Amino acid sequence: MSRFDDLLTDPYAGRRYLVVVEPFDPATGATRTLRFSDQGFVTRPGDDPPNAWYEPRLVTALNFERQLFSGGRLEGRSVPGFGALTLNNADGGLDGLAALAWDGRRVRVWLGGDGFGLADYGLVFDGTAEQVEFDDLLLTLRLRDLQARFEAEVARASYAGTGGSEGREGLTGRPRPLSFGRVLRVPAVLVDPAALLYQVHDGPIADVDAVYDRGLALTKVAGPPAAGQFASDPATGCFTLGASPAGTVTADVRGDAAGGYVETAAALVRRIATARAGFADPAGLDTAAFAALDAAAPAPVGLFVADETPLVELLDALVDAVGGHYGFDRAGRLTVGRVSAPAASAHAEFDAVQILEIERVAVARPVWRQKLGFARYWRTLDSDAVAGAVGDETRADLAESLRYASAEDPAIRVRHLLAEEAVRDTALALAADAAAEAARRLALFGADRDAFRLKLKTQPFALDLGRTVRIRYPRYGLAAGRNLLVVGMVEDAAVNEVTLDLWG
């Protein structure tokens, strides 16, 4: 074990903190690097950076809250972490920092111990500043993790409207479509009317598997298409028709293939985060977590993006399809996981000695039926927009945006009269995968569950979200010990306390 690992497990060790912040200085047009510590620190000549002074102004090193999900449920949108650190400004020495721009700028916090060199310190926070607040005594820096980067619109090119592959004049300034994974019945964009050229993705794709005119499938050919045919050009994300269509043109697509085609939730989150949000691969990713989710949830998923859409909506839809979540670890790396029952073995164990406070908190009602939407049609067609040759069953199907798979246990309704039917629309592509995921969620959320909030006298930064802990306590049926999942936490470095939200 490293000195840092030993420090995390030693409740009596003295703790020292280093902070580096990088606000923007409008006077110079560049960022400044400011270094602070709790007791003063200078790096050694061989360190990087060498002989750097960390000014002893740190009052509260880090108070940070993270949750897997919002709204008290274990599914839905992932939420950003937030917190604060404070610096001593009683002498007014930091007053000049009010002229700097702090929002969105990088903040890092390291933890070490007495006698640690710089290399012995461990990174416990890598995120951004949200805002800075001044009063007579303190500078308070409000913090958040890097999820703010996902609030931006997904990056993609627009049509120039100059003809050919740049689109007709009416498309000028319109964002190009995006297809990720397996998507069905997407509304293809007519790029060049003269050439009957349509586009389904801004870039290379695996292939266009099918094209429909008024819901009627056309024949795929390798050469120039004739009437009733189409030819795919995967390198450009386009296809060409052999004759003018009779109505709405849609397509089934295996999408983005820049760097190789991928279609699992984990792989697509990784692709979008790196290619569209600028995260470094592998340095900016928890690659082990991505590999684990890929193995646990290999089901194909798909998303089509026609309008301007925030990145967070894409990532939420992808992980929600497999009952997953995403966020950032303490090193600022994007990580992913999947909600599951508490593991058989616990990462840590706590009893009445460490537990300062414990309360039972409300949980959602049990679910007796779980329905999951899958195989989304990204363009539905009313009956009058469908070709006459299309059969009645397909005609009715084309009017529905989603198909549904369900799992149910009527016995749960006998126990719980107010048990719920849970319905979620997902990005899953296949019926078998939707049925399997519905059954998995029914087993998770149909069972009787408990949730607790604990305040612990323990060293921060030793646990993480998604871990299993074992709780022994004389009340609430915990006397013999029970394994529970960590779904939220608040770490307060000032008093060495951790508040855990637990479920199981």
C-alpha positions as CSV (number, residue, x, y, z in Angstrom):
1,M,0.0,0.0,0.0
2,S,1.1,3.6,-0.6
3,R,1.5,6.2,2.1
4,F,-1.8,7.7,0.8
5,D,-3.6,4.4,1.2
6,D,-2.3,3.9,4.7
7,L,-3.5,7.5,5.5
8,L,-7.0,6.7,4.4
9,T,-7.3,3.8,6.8
10,D,-5.7,5.4,9.8
11,P,-8.3,7.3,11.9
12,Y,-5.6,8.9,14.0
13,A,-3.3,10.2,11.3
14,G,-2.9,14.0,10.9
15,R,-4.2,15.2,7.5
16,R,-2.8,18.0,5.4
17,Y,-4.4,19.5,2.3
18,L,-3.2,21.2,-0.8
19,V,-5.4,23.2,-3.2
20,V,-4.6,24.5,-6.7
21,V,-7.1,26.8,-8.4
22,E,-6.8,28.2,-11.9
23,P,-9.0,31.3,-12.3
24,F,-9.0,33.5,-15.5
25,D,-7.3,36.9,-15.3
26,P,-8.9,39.4,-17.7
27,A,-5.9,41.7,-17.3
28,T,-3.6,39.1,-18.9
29,G,-6.0,37.1,-21.0
30,A,-4.8,33.9,-19.4
31,T,-5.4,31.7,-16.4
32,R,-3.4,32.1,-13.1
33,T,-2.3,29.2,-10.9
34,L,-2.9,29.9,-7.2
35,R,-1.7,27.4,-4.6
36,F,-3.0,27.1,-1.0
37,S,-2.6,24.8,1.9
38,D,-3.8,24.4,5.5
39,Q,-0.5,24.7,7.2
40,G,2.0,25.9,4.6
41,F,3.8,23.7,2.2
42,V,6.7,24.1,-0.3
43,T,7.6,21.5,-2.9
44,R,11.1,20.1,-3.2
45,P,13.6,21.0,-6.0
46,G,12.9,17.7,-7.7
47,D,9.1,18.0,-7.6
48,D,6.9,19.2,-10.4
49,P,6.5,22.1,-9.9
50,P,9.8,22.7,-8.0
51,N,10.1,25.0,-5.0
52,A,6.4,26.0,-5.2
53,W,4.9,27.7,-2.2
54,Y,1.4,26.7,-1.0
55,E,0.1,29.7,1.0
56,P,-1.4,28.7,4.4
57,R,-4.9,30.1,4.0
58,L,-7.1,26.9,3.8
59,V,-9.7,26.9,6.5
60,T,-12.1,24.2,5.2
61,A,-10.4,21.8,2.7
62,L,-13.5,20.2,1.2
63,N,-17.1,19.7,1.8
64,F,-18.6,17.8,-1.1
65,E,-21.9,16.0,-1.8
66,R,-22.5,13.4,-4.5
67,Q,-25.6,11.4,-5.4
68,L,-26.2,8.7,-8.0
69,F,-29.6,10.2,-9.0
70,S,-32.0,13.0,-8.2
71,G,-35.5,12.8,-6.8
72,G,-34.8,10.0,-4.3
73,R,-35.2,7.2,-6.9
74,L,-32.5,4.9,-8.2
75,E,-33.1,5.7,-11.8
76,G,-33.4,8.7,-14.1
77,R,-31.1,11.6,-14.5
78,S,-27.6,11.6,-13.0
79,V,-26.9,14.7,-10.9
80,P,-23.7,16.8,-10.6
81,G,-21.8,16.8,-7.3
82,F,-21.4,20.1,-5.5
83,G,-19.5,21.5,-2.5
84,A,-17.3,24.2,-1.2
85,L,-13.9,25.1,0.3
86,T,-12.9,28.2,2.2
87,L,-9.8,30.4,2.5
88,N,-8.8,32.8,5.2
89,N,-9.0,36.4,4.1
90,A,-9.1,38.2,7.4
91,D,-6.1,40.3,6.4
92,G,-7.6,41.2,3.0
93,G,-4.8,39.5,1.2
94,L,-7.1,37.8,-1.2
95,D,-9.3,40.9,-2.0
96,G,-7.7,41.3,-5.4
97,L,-8.9,37.9,-6.5
98,A,-12.4,39.3,-6.8
99,A,-11.3,40.7,-10.2
100,L,-10.7,37.2,-11.6
101,A,-13.2,35.0,-13.4
102,W,-13.8,31.8,-11.5
103,D,-16.8,30.1,-12.9
104,G,-16.0,26.9,-14.8
105,R,-12.3,27.1,-13.9
106,R,-10.4,24.1,-12.7
107,V,-10.0,23.3,-8.9
108,R,-8.0,20.4,-7.5
109,V,-7.6,19.3,-3.9
110,W,-4.9,16.8,-2.7
111,L,-4.8,15.0,0.7
112,G,-1.6,14.0,2.5
113,G,-0.1,13.6,5.9
114,D,2.7,14.8,8.1
115,G,6.0,14.5,6.4
116,F,4.5,13.7,3.0
117,G,6.3,14.9,-0.1
118,L,4.3,16.2,-3.1
119,A,4.3,12.8,-4.8
120,D,2.8,11.1,-1.7
121,Y,-0.3,13.3,-1.8
122,G,-3.4,11.8,-3.3
123,L,-5.9,13.7,-5.5
124,V,-9.3,13.8,-3.8
125,F,-11.1,16.3,-6.0
126,D,-10.7,17.4,-9.6
127,G,-13.5,19.6,-10.7
128,T,-14.5,23.2,-11.4
129,A,-15.5,26.4,-9.5
130,E,-19.1,27.5,-9.8
131,Q,-18.7,30.9,-8.1
132,V,-16.6,32.7,-5.5
133,E,-18.0,34.6,-2.5
134,F,-16.2,37.1,-0.3
135,D,-17.0,38.4,3.2
136,D,-14.9,40.2,5.8
137,L,-13.1,37.0,6.9
138,L,-13.4,34.3,4.2
139,L,-13.2,33.6,0.5
140,T,-15.7,30.7,-0.2
141,L,-15.3,28.8,-3.4
142,R,-18.4,26.9,-4.5
143,L,-17.5,23.7,-6.3
144,R,-19.0,21.3,-8.7
145,D,-17.8,18.3,-10.6
146,L,-17.1,18.2,-14.3
147,Q,-20.7,17.3,-15.3
148,A,-21.2,21.0,-16.2
149,R,-19.3,20.1,-19.4
150,F,-22.3,18.0,-20.4
151,E,-24.7,20.9,-20.3
152,A,-23.5,22.2,-23.6
153,E,-25.2,21.2,-26.9
154,V,-23.7,18.1,-28.6
155,A,-21.0,19.3,-31.0
156,R,-21.7,18.7,-34.7
157,A,-21.4,20.5,-38.1
158,S,-24.2,22.4,-39.9
159,Y,-25.1,22.5,-43.5
160,A,-23.6,25.3,-45.5
161,G,-26.5,25.3,-48.0
162,T,-24.2,25.6,-51.0
163,G,-25.4,22.4,-52.7
164,G,-24.2,18.8,-53.0
165,S,-23.1,17.3,-49.7
166,E,-23.3,20.8,-48.1
167,G,-27.1,20.7,-48.6
168,R,-29.7,22.7,-50.4
169,E,-30.2,26.3,-49.6
170,G,-33.1,25.6,-47.3
171,L,-30.8,23.6,-45.0
172,T,-28.4,26.5,-44.4
173,G,-27.3,26.6,-40.8
174,R,-29.3,23.5,-39.8
175,P,-27.3,21.0,-37.7
176,R,-26.5,17.7,-39.4
177,P,-28.3,14.6,-37.9
178,L,-26.5,12.2,-35.6
179,S,-27.1,8.4,-35.3
180,F,-25.5,6.4,-32.5
181,G,-25.9,2.7,-32.2
182,R,-28.9,0.9,-33.6
183,V,-31.7,3.4,-34.6
184,L,-34.9,2.6,-36.4
185,R,-37.1,4.6,-38.8
186,V,-35.0,7.8,-38.5
187,P,-36.2,10.8,-40.6
188,A,-33.4,11.1,-43.2
189,V,-32.5,14.6,-44.3
190,L,-32.8,15.3,-48.1
191,V,-29.4,16.9,-48.7
192,D,-29.3,17.1,-52.5
193,P,-32.7,16.8,-54.3
194,A,-31.2,16.5,-57.7
195,A,-29.1,13.5,-56.7
196,L,-31.8,12.1,-54.3
197,L,-29.0,12.1,-51.6
198,Y,-30.1,11.7,-48.0
199,Q,-28.1,11.9,-44.8
200,V,-28.6,10.1,-41.4
201,H,-25.3,10.9,-39.6
202,D,-22.6,13.6,-39.6
203,G,-19.7,11.3,-40.4
204,P,-19.0,7.6,-41.1
205,I,-21.5,4.9,-40.0
206,A,-21.5,1.1,-40.0
207,D,-24.3,1.0,-42.6
208,V,-27.8,1.9,-43.6
209,D,-29.6,-1.4,-43.2
210,A,-33.0,-0.5,-44.6
211,V,-34.8,2.5,-46.2
212,Y,-38.5,3.0,-46.3
213,D,-40.7,5.2,-48.5
214,R,-44.1,5.7,-46.9
215,G,-43.3,2.7,-44.7
216,L,-42.6,0.4,-47.6
217,A,-39.1,-1.1,-47.6
218,L,-36.9,-0.4,-50.6
219,T,-34.3,-2.9,-52.0
220,K,-30.7,-2.3,-51.1
221,V,-28.2,-2.5,-54.0
222,A,-24.4,-2.1,-54.3
223,G,-24.4,-0.2,-57.6
224,P,-26.5,2.8,-58.8
225,P,-30.1,2.3,-57.6
226,A,-33.1,2.1,-59.8
227,A,-36.8,2.9,-58.9
228,G,-37.6,1.0,-55.6
229,Q,-34.0,0.7,-54.6
230,F,-31.4,2.5,-52.5
231,A,-27.6,2.5,-52.2
232,S,-25.8,3.2,-49.0
233,D,-22.6,5.3,-48.6
234,P,-21.4,4.5,-45.0
235,A,-18.3,6.7,-45.3
236,T,-20.5,9.8,-45.4
237,G,-23.5,8.7,-43.4
238,C,-25.7,9.0,-46.5
239,F,-27.8,6.9,-49.0
240,T,-29.2,7.6,-52.4
241,L,-32.6,6.7,-53.8
242,G,-33.2,5.4,-57.4
243,A,-36.4,7.5,-57.9
244,S,-38.3,10.3,-56.2
245,P,-40.1,9.1,-53.1
246,A,-43.8,9.0,-52.8
247,G,-43.8,10.3,-49.3
248,T,-41.8,10.3,-46.0
249,V,-38.4,8.6,-46.2
250,T,-37.1,6.8,-43.1
251,A,-34.2,4.5,-42.5
252,D,-32.8,1.9,-40.1
253,V,-29.2,2.7,-39.3
254,R,-26.2,1.3,-37.4
255,G,-24.7,4.7,-36.7
256,D,-21.5,6.4,-35.8
257,A,-18.4,4.4,-36.7
258,A,-15.6,7.0,-36.4
259,G,-13.1,4.9,-34.6
260,G,-15.1,1.8,-35.1
261,Y,-18.8,1.0,-34.7
262,V,-20.1,0.6,-31.1
263,E,-23.6,0.0,-29.8
264,T,-23.6,-0.7,-26.1
265,A,-24.5,1.9,-23.5
266,A,-21.0,2.0,-22.0
267,A,-19.3,2.2,-25.3
268,L,-21.6,5.0,-26.6
269,V,-21.2,7.1,-23.4
270,R,-17.4,6.8,-23.9
271,R,-17.7,7.7,-27.6
272,I,-19.8,10.7,-27.0
273,A,-17.8,11.9,-24.0
274,T,-14.5,11.7,-25.9
275,A,-15.6,12.7,-29.5
276,R,-18.3,15.2,-28.6
277,A,-17.3,16.6,-25.2
278,G,-13.5,16.6,-25.4
279,F,-12.7,14.1,-22.6
280,A,-9.3,12.4,-23.0
281,D,-9.3,8.7,-23.6
282,P,-8.1,6.9,-21.5
283,A,-6.7,9.6,-19.2
284,G,-10.1,11.2,-18.5
285,L,-12.0,8.0,-18.0
286,D,-12.4,5.3,-15.4
287,T,-11.7,2.6,-18.0
288,A,-12.2,-0.3,-15.5
289,A,-15.7,1.0,-14.8
290,F,-16.5,1.3,-18.5
291,A,-15.3,-2.2,-19.1
292,A,-17.4,-3.6,-16.2
293,L,-20.6,-1.9,-17.4
294,D,-19.9,-3.1,-21.0
295,A,-19.7,-6.7,-19.7
296,A,-22.7,-6.4,-17.5
297,A,-24.9,-4.7,-20.1
298,P,-24.0,-5.8,-23.6
299,A,-27.4,-5.0,-25.0
300,P,-27.5,-2.8,-28.2
301,V,-29.0,0.7,-27.7
302,G,-29.5,3.6,-30.1
303,L,-30.1,7.4,-30.2
304,F,-30.9,9.7,-33.0
305,V,-30.3,13.4,-32.7
306,A,-32.1,15.8,-35.1
307,D,-32.5,19.0,-33.1
308,E,-30.1,20.8,-30.7
309,T,-29.8,18.6,-27.7
310,P,-27.6,18.9,-24.5
311,L,-25.1,16.2,-24.1
312,V,-26.5,15.4,-20.6
313,E,-29.8,14.2,-22.3
314,L,-27.9,11.8,-24.5
315,L,-25.9,10.3,-21.7
316,D,-28.9,10.1,-19.4
317,A,-30.8,8.2,-22.1
318,L,-28.0,5.8,-22.7
319,V,-27.3,4.7,-19.1
320,D,-30.9,4.7,-18.1
321,A,-31.6,2.1,-20.8
322,V,-29.5,-0.4,-18.8
323,G,-30.3,0.8,-15.3
324,G,-27.0,2.6,-15.1
325,H,-25.5,5.8,-13.9
326,Y,-22.6,8.0,-14.6
327,G,-20.6,10.7,-12.8
328,F,-17.1,11.6,-11.8
329,D,-14.6,10.0,-9.4
330,R,-12.4,12.0,-7.1
331,A,-9.7,12.2,-9.7
332,G,-12.1,14.0,-12.1
333,R,-12.4,10.9,-14.4
334,L,-15.8,10.1,-16.0
335,T,-17.1,6.9,-14.5
336,V,-20.1,4.7,-15.0
337,G,-22.0,1.9,-13.1
338,R,-25.2,0.0,-12.8
339,V,-27.7,-0.1,-10.0
340,S,-27.8,-3.6,-8.5
341,A,-28.6,-5.2,-5.2
342,P,-25.9,-4.8,-2.5
343,A,-23.0,-7.2,-3.1
344,A,-22.4,-10.2,-0.9
345,S,-19.1,-8.8,0.3
346,A,-18.8,-5.4,1.8
347,H,-16.1,-2.8,1.1
348,A,-16.3,-1.5,4.7
349,E,-18.2,-2.2,7.9
350,F,-19.5,0.3,10.5
351,D,-21.1,-0.2,13.9
352,A,-22.4,1.9,16.7
353,V,-18.9,3.1,17.6
354,Q,-18.6,5.0,14.3
355,I,-22.2,5.8,13.7
356,L,-23.0,9.2,15.2
357,E,-26.6,9.4,13.8
358,I,-28.8,7.1,11.9
359,E,-32.3,7.5,10.5
360,R,-34.6,5.5,8.3
361,V,-35.7,7.4,5.3
362,A,-38.7,6.8,3.0
363,V,-38.3,4.6,-0.1
364,A,-40.4,4.4,-3.2
365,R,-43.4,2.0,-3.2
366,P,-42.6,-1.5,-4.5
367,V,-43.1,-2.1,-8.2
368,W,-45.4,-4.9,-9.2
369,R,-45.1,-4.4,-13.0
370,Q,-42.2,-3.0,-14.9
371,K,-42.7,-1.9,-18.5
372,L,-39.8,-0.8,-20.7
373,G,-40.1,0.8,-24.1
374,F,-37.7,-0.3,-26.7
375,A,-37.1,-0.2,-30.5
376,R,-38.1,3.4,-30.8
377,Y,-39.3,4.6,-34.2
378,W,-37.8,8.1,-34.5
379,R,-40.4,9.1,-37.1
380,T,-43.9,7.7,-36.7
381,L,-46.4,7.7,-39.6
382,D,-50.2,8.1,-39.4
383,S,-52.2,5.7,-41.4
384,D,-52.8,8.1,-44.3
385,A,-49.0,8.6,-44.6
386,V,-48.4,4.9,-45.1
387,A,-48.3,3.2,-48.6
388,G,-51.4,1.1,-49.4
389,A,-49.2,-2.0,-49.9
390,V,-48.2,-2.0,-46.3
391,G,-50.1,-4.5,-44.2
392,D,-52.5,-3.5,-41.4
393,E,-50.3,-4.8,-38.6
394,T,-47.3,-2.9,-39.8
395,R,-49.4,0.2,-40.5
396,A,-50.6,0.2,-36.9
397,D,-47.0,-0.4,-35.7
398,L,-45.7,2.6,-37.6
399,A,-48.0,4.9,-35.7
400,E,-46.4,3.9,-32.4
401,S,-43.1,5.4,-31.3
402,L,-42.2,2.5,-29.0
403,R,-42.8,-1.2,-28.4
404,Y,-43.0,-2.4,-24.8
405,A,-41.7,-5.4,-22.8
406,S,-42.9,-6.1,-19.3
407,A,-42.3,-8.2,-16.3
408,E,-44.8,-8.5,-13.4
409,D,-45.4,-10.2,-10.1
410,P,-49.1,-10.0,-9.0
411,A,-48.1,-11.4,-5.6
412,I,-46.5,-8.0,-4.8
413,R,-49.9,-6.4,-5.2
414,V,-51.3,-8.8,-2.6
415,R,-48.7,-7.6,-0.1
416,H,-48.7,-4.0,-1.1
417,L,-52.0,-2.6,-2.2
418,L,-50.5,0.6,-3.5
419,A,-47.7,-1.1,-5.4
420,E,-46.9,0.7,-8.6
421,E,-46.6,0.0,-12.3
422,A,-43.4,1.6,-13.5
423,V,-43.1,2.6,-17.2
424,R,-39.9,3.9,-18.7
425,D,-39.1,4.6,-22.3
426,T,-35.6,3.4,-23.1
427,A,-33.0,3.4,-25.9
428,L,-32.8,-0.4,-26.0
429,A,-33.0,-1.8,-29.5
430,L,-34.2,-5.4,-29.0
431,A,-37.2,-7.1,-27.4
432,A,-35.2,-9.8,-25.6
433,D,-32.9,-7.2,-24.0
434,A,-35.9,-5.1,-22.9
435,A,-37.6,-8.1,-21.4
436,A,-34.5,-9.1,-19.5
437,E,-33.9,-5.6,-18.2
438,A,-37.6,-5.4,-17.1
439,A,-37.2,-8.6,-15.2
440,R,-34.0,-7.4,-13.6
441,R,-35.6,-4.1,-12.5
442,L,-38.7,-5.9,-11.1
443,A,-36.4,-8.0,-8.9
444,L,-34.7,-4.9,-7.7
445,F,-37.6,-2.6,-7.1
446,G,-40.4,-5.1,-6.5
447,A,-38.6,-6.4,-3.4
448,D,-39.2,-4.8,0.0
449,R,-36.3,-2.3,0.4
450,D,-35.0,0.0,3.2
451,A,-33.1,3.2,3.0
452,F,-31.0,4.9,5.7
453,R,-29.0,8.0,6.2
454,L,-26.0,7.7,8.5
455,K,-23.5,10.2,9.8
456,L,-20.2,8.5,10.5
457,K,-17.2,9.5,12.5
458,T,-14.7,8.2,9.9
459,Q,-12.1,9.5,7.5
460,P,-13.5,11.0,4.3
461,F,-12.4,9.8,0.8
462,A,-12.2,6.1,1.6
463,L,-15.6,5.2,0.1
464,D,-17.3,5.7,-3.2
465,L,-20.7,5.7,-4.7
466,G,-22.0,2.3,-5.8
467,R,-20.0,0.5,-3.1
468,T,-21.5,-2.0,-0.6
469,V,-21.0,-1.4,3.1
470,R,-22.1,-3.5,6.1
471,I,-24.0,-1.8,8.9
472,R,-24.3,-3.2,12.4
473,Y,-26.6,-1.3,14.7
474,P,-29.0,-2.3,17.5
475,R,-32.1,-0.9,15.8
476,Y,-34.0,-1.1,12.5
477,G,-33.2,-4.8,12.0
478,L,-29.5,-4.1,11.7
479,A,-28.3,-5.9,14.8
480,A,-26.9,-8.9,12.9
481,G,-25.4,-6.7,10.2
482,R,-26.8,-5.9,6.8
483,N,-25.2,-5.1,3.5
484,L,-26.4,-1.8,1.9
485,L,-25.5,0.1,-1.3
486,V,-24.0,3.6,-1.1
487,V,-26.2,5.8,-3.3
488,G,-25.2,9.2,-1.9
489,M,-22.6,10.8,0.3
490,V,-21.5,14.1,1.9
491,E,-17.8,14.2,2.9
492,D,-16.8,16.9,5.4
493,A,-13.0,17.1,5.7
494,A,-13.2,19.9,8.3
495,V,-14.6,17.5,11.0
496,N,-13.7,14.1,9.5
497,E,-17.3,13.1,9.1
498,V,-19.1,11.3,6.3
499,T,-22.9,11.2,5.7
500,L,-24.0,8.2,3.7
501,D,-27.3,7.5,1.9
502,L,-27.8,3.7,1.9
503,W,-30.2,1.5,0.1
504,G,-30.9,-2.2,0.0
